[in-house]
Amino acid sequence: MRVLVAMSGGVDSAVAAARMVAAGHEVTGVHLALSKNPESYRSGARGCCSLEDSHDARRVADKLDIPFYVWDFAEEFHEQVVEDFIAEYEAGRTPNPCLRCNEKIKFTALLDRGVALGFDAVATGHYARLARHDDGSVTLHRASDVAKDQSYVLGSLTEDQLRRCIFPLDDVQKPLVREEARALGFGVAKKPDSHDICFIPDGDTQGFLSRHLGSEPGPIVDDSGVVLGEHRGHHRYTVGQRKGLDLRVPAADGNPRYVLRIEPASNTVVVGAKERLAVRGLSCVRTTWASGRRDGEWRGQAQFRAHGTPVGAVFSLADGQLQVTFDEAQLGLAPGQQLVAYDGDQVIGSGVIAEASA
């Protein structure tokens, strides 16, 4: 097969490319340039799209003797990821830009261009497993290395997209990947994993949002509307947050307060007791299906963070929205978060939290 390998400049994608070459495929490496000025995004070894990363990826491609290109996705990335990130916070929601990047850039845009150029599949260094079945269907599952499993961040991909994906690291643990990289002579063998948000170079998310959304003050109130303090922009807060509220009026019972909801229209942050965060159900929009749409009611597990603990739930579809009812109440779930639905280790689909119910 003609395989396009997305090479981030890290150890995982380097070994993924090497495995594709060893398997006898016709491999081409590509690094995604996500900024017109790479230095405006994260630099150094802890990024995922810096100038240094592109050089690291090229050195691996040279060692493997495969063609290597840098593709400019800066415009798409800014529109689909950065602007979406800002707009979601402005609307009082809590987005995950890395999931958005996977969905819109690393797979949709990259895969579309790759297919248009005649490639059969796209391979990446994600830790997840694909099962291909006799009827032509494909299902996405958790990786063998549970500690590094990345099926959650792939949960918004569709079955059609997954048919053209390859995850060569589905059967290996991270320490063994580094050993494999060292044996191949890759300089990235000791490179740290990427962290944080690549388009916020200094790691100051609140500062980044304030530069784009301002710092308009507004009230922090309790559920009855009593003003307890003042904030400098509702985008600085997310549901479930406890620290940094700087309230002037202590709670009558002396317990800490948490952000219960954000009301962007009035620039108000509502706080209350921890137990008021408990929700038993959710409605999710932007539903996607990794393993075929499921109608009717069905049982599974819901996960809300990349390495979060799955929780039992009942799922159903109503008016195009994914409805979720938990076996036990959950705390601190924010609109804008991604929910990924599992059946055991298999990813069924995903949705973005729109509304919660007690």
N, C-alpha and C positions, 0 to 999 in steps of 0.2 A: 504493500500500500504506500501511497504518497502521504506522509504524515507531517503535519506542521506542529512543531513543539514550541509552546509558549515558554520562553526562557527569561525568567525574572532577574536572573543574576544570583540566585540563591542556590543552596546545595540540592534542594529537592528537585527543582526543574532541571538542574545539571544531570543528575542521576537518571531522571526520567528520559532525557534526551539520549543518554548513553544506552539505556535499556532498549529504546526504540531502534537505535543503530544495531545493537547486538542481535535484535530479533530479525534483522534483515530488511527492515523497511527503508524506503527512500525518504530520508529525513531532511527537513529544512528547519532551522531555528529562527525564531523571530522574537525580538524584544519590543515591548510597547512603550513608545514615548508618550507620556501622559501630560507633559507640560511643554509649551513653547520655550520656556526657560527652565531647564531641569533644576537649576540651583534654587528656584522659587519653591520647590517641593523638598521633602526631606532628603538630606544628604548623609553620607556616612553609612556604616555597615548595618544599621538597624532600619533602613528604609526598604521599599520594595520597588521604587521606580526612580531612583536617583541616577545621576550621570555615572557614578562609580558602578552601579549595578549593571548598566549597559556594557561597560568595559569588561566586567567579570563574565557576563554572558558571552561576549564575543570571544574571550580567551578560551572558554569551554568549547565553543563551537569550532574554533581553530584546532583544538586538541583532538576533537572528534572527526575533523576533516569534513564538516558538513557546511552547506551554504548558510549564511546568517544575514539577516536583515533587521533594520530598525524601522518599525512602522509608526507613523505619526497618527496617534489617536487623541491628540491634545484637545481638539475642538469637541469631539464626542464626549471625552471624559469630563471636560468642564461643564458641558450642558447637562449630561445625564447623571453625573455624580456630584460635582461641587455645587452647582446651582440647585440641584434637588436637595442636597444636605442643608443648604441655607433656607430654602423655602419650607422644608419640613419643620425646622426649628421655629421659623417665623409663625407657622401655623399651630405651634404648641405641641408638636409631635417629636418623637425621639428616633431618628433614622439610624441605620447601620450602613455607612458608606462603602464598607468592604463588600457586603453582600450585593449592594447596588452595582458596584464595579464588576463583580463576578457575573451578575445577571446581564448587564447592558454592554460591558466592554470586553472582558476577558473571554466571554463565550459568544454572545449574540453578534457583536461587531466583528470580532476576530474570526469566528466561525463562518459568518456570511462572506467575508472577504476571502477566507481560505477556500471555501467551496467554489466561489466564483473563479478562483485561480486554478481549480482542478485538483485540489487536495481532497483526499478521502476522509481524513479525520484530523482532529486537533488533540494533542496530548499535553497534559499539564502535570505538575508535581503535587497535585492535591492527594491527600490521604483519604481515599474512598474506594469502594468496590462496585464494579458494574457486573451484573449477571445478564448474559445474552441467552435468550430462550429459543426453542425450536420454531415457535410461531413467529419469530422475527421481533418480538418485543424485547425491551431491555429494562432492567430495574436497577435502582441505585440503593446501595447498602452501606452500612458503617464499615470503616476500615478495620483491619485486624489489630492495629495499634489503637486501642480505644483512647489512650491519652492524647493522641494526635489526630483523631478522627475529624475530618472536615466535611462530612456529609451535610452538616447543618448549613454551611456557607454555600453549598451547591444545591440546597433544597428548592431554590426558585427556578431551576432549570427544567425544561420540558422534556418529555420522552423523545420527541423528535431531535432535540439538541443532543441528548445523551447518546442517541444512536451513533452519532459522529464523534463521540468523545472517547478518549483512552486515558486511564489513570494507572500508569505503570507501577506505582508504589503501593498498590492495594494490598500486597501480601507481606509487607516488611515494616519493621519498627524503625523509628527515627535514628537510634544509635547505629544500626546496621547500614542505614543510608549514608551516614557520615563515613563509616568504615569503607563502604564501596567507593565513595568519592575519593578518599585518600588512596585507595588501591589504584584508582584510575589516574592519579596525579593531578586532581583538580585543586586549585588554590582555594576554592570556596568551601573545602571540606570543614574548615573550622569557623566559617562565617556564621555570626549569630542569626537567629530567626528574626524576621521583620516584625515590628510592633507599631502600634499607634496609627494615626491617620496620616497618610503620605503628603497630603496637600496642606497640612498644618505643620510647617517645619519646626517650630519651637515647642510643639506639643500643647500650646495654650488654646484649647478649644473655645473657652469663654472669650478670650481676647479676639480670636478670629471671628467669632459670631458678632461680637460688639462692633468690630470694624465694618461689618457688612450690614448689621441691623440696628446699630446705634445702642444707646444706653438709656432709653427713656424710662424714667422712674415710674413705679406703679405700686399699688397696695398689695401687701401680703395679708390675707384675711383668714378667719376660721370659717367653718361651715355656716355659721349664723350671720356672717358678714362683718363681724367685728374686726377692725383693723388692728393688726398685731405688729406691723413693721412695714418697711418699704424695700423694694428691690430696684435694681438698675437694669431692667430688661428681663422679660419673662423667659427669654431664650436661654438664660443662664441656669434654668432649673429643669428637672425632669421628674416624672412621677416616681415616688419612692425615696426621693432625696431627703436626707436628714441634716447633713452638715452644711454650713454656710448660709443658714437662713437668717441669722443675726436678728432674732425677734426681741422686741422691747418688753413684751408682755409674756411672762411665763405661764405655762399651763397650770390649771388649778390643782391637778394631781401631781405636778412636778415631773411628769414624764415628757420625753422629747416629742416634738411634732415632726410630721413628715409631709412632703408635698403630695396632696391628694389629686389635684388636677390643675391644669393651666388653662386660663380663659384668655386667649389672645385678643379677642375683639375688645375687651375692656382692659387689657394688659394687667390682668389680675392673677396672682398665684394663691391657690387655696390650700391650706394646711390643716392637719388634724392628727388624731391619735393613730398609732400603727395599725390597730385592728380595722380602721376605716379603709385601709388599703386592700382588704380582702375582697377578691372577686371569685365568683363561681362560674362565670361564663364570659365569652367573647364573641364579637362579630369581626370577621376578617375580610378585607377586600384584596384586590389584585391577586386572586387565587391562581395558582399554577399547579400542574399535575406532573409529577416525575414518573409516575407509574400507571397512568390511565386514570381518567376521571372516575370518582366514586360517587354514585347517587345513593339516596336513601340514608339510613342511619348506620353508623359503624363505629366500632371501638378501636382505640389506638392510644398512642402516647404523643404528648405535645412537648416541644422543646423551644425555649425562647432565647437562648444564648449559645454561642459556639460550643462551650463546654459545660452547658447547664445540665441539670438532672431532668430527664424526661418524666412527665407526670401523666397518670392515667386520665383519659378523657373520652367523651362521646362526641363524634363529629357528624355534621349533616350540612346539606346545602339548602339555602333559602334565598330566593331572589338573587341568585348569583353570588351570594356571600357565604363564606364558610362559617358555620356556627359551631362553637365549641363549648361543651359543658364539662367541667372538671370533676373528678371524683372527690377531691378535697380543695378547699379554697386556696387560691394563690395570692401572693403579695407582690406589690410593686411592678405590675405590668403596665407598660406605657403605650399609648397610641403611637403608631409608627414603628414599633418593634416588629420583627419578623417572627412568625410562628411557623415551625416546620413540623409536619405531622408524620409520625412513624407507625409502622405495624411491626413490632419487634425491632430488627435491625434494618428494615427496609423503609426507605423514604417514600411516602405516598404523595406529598405535595406541600404547598406552603401558602401563607397568606400574610398580609400586613394588618396588624391590629388596628381596628377602626374605633371600636367602642367596647367597653367592659360593663358587666352587670353584676350586682352583688348577689 
